[in-house]
Amino acid sequence: MYLLTIKDGLVTRHIGPYSTPKHASDDLDRALSSCSDRARWQIHALESPRRRSFADRMQERSESFSVAAS
């Protein structure tokens, strides 16, 4: 799932979710029509939350350190 984020001055709008980044991109013109010319946008991939144990996090850390050391 993907989310379109538009920042226009101090206002941030989140639009979506979309099933693909192409769908978010296709909707971009419609979403920007109500914004100023200086508005910035991004398409973000949404991640599913998952419950992780402390051991899982430590395992991921040790794997990232071993890859960086290689």
N, C-alpha and C positions, 0 to 999 in steps of 0.2 A: 504494500500500500504506500501511496505517496501523498504528500501534503504540499500545497503551494503556499508560501509565505511571502507577503508583500509588506514592505516597510515604506511608509509615506510620511516623512516628518517624524512626529512622535507617535504615530498610529501604526500598529502592527496588526495585520489581518492574516488569519490562517484559513485557507479554503481547501476543502476536500473532505474525505480522502478520495484519491483516484486509484484505479487499479494498475495503471502504468504511467511512467513519466510522460509518455506521448499524450495521454488524455489530459494531464495537468498542463502540458504545453499548449494543447489545442484550446484550453479554456483561458489561457493567459490574456489574450486580447480583450475578452469580455471583462475580465477582472481588472485589467489596467485602465479600462475606459472611464472608471470613476476615480482615478488617481491623478496626481500631478505628474508633470514630465520628469520629475526628479525621483520618482518612486523606484525602489530597488526590489528585486524579487529573487527567490530561490525555490528550487524543488527539493524537498527532503524525503528520503526513504524512511518510513516508519518501521521501527523494530518492535517485535512482540516482546512484552515484558516476560522475563522468566525468573524464577526463584533460583538463586545460586547460593550454595553453601560457602562457608569460609574456605573450605578445602578446594572447591572449584576455582575460586579466585586466586588462591595461592598457586595452584597448578598452572593457570593461565600466565601468571607472572613469571614463574620459573621457565615456562616455555618461551616467553618473549625475551627473557634475559639470555637464554641459550642461543636463540636465533641471532640476537644482537652481537653476541660474543663471537659468532662464527665468521 
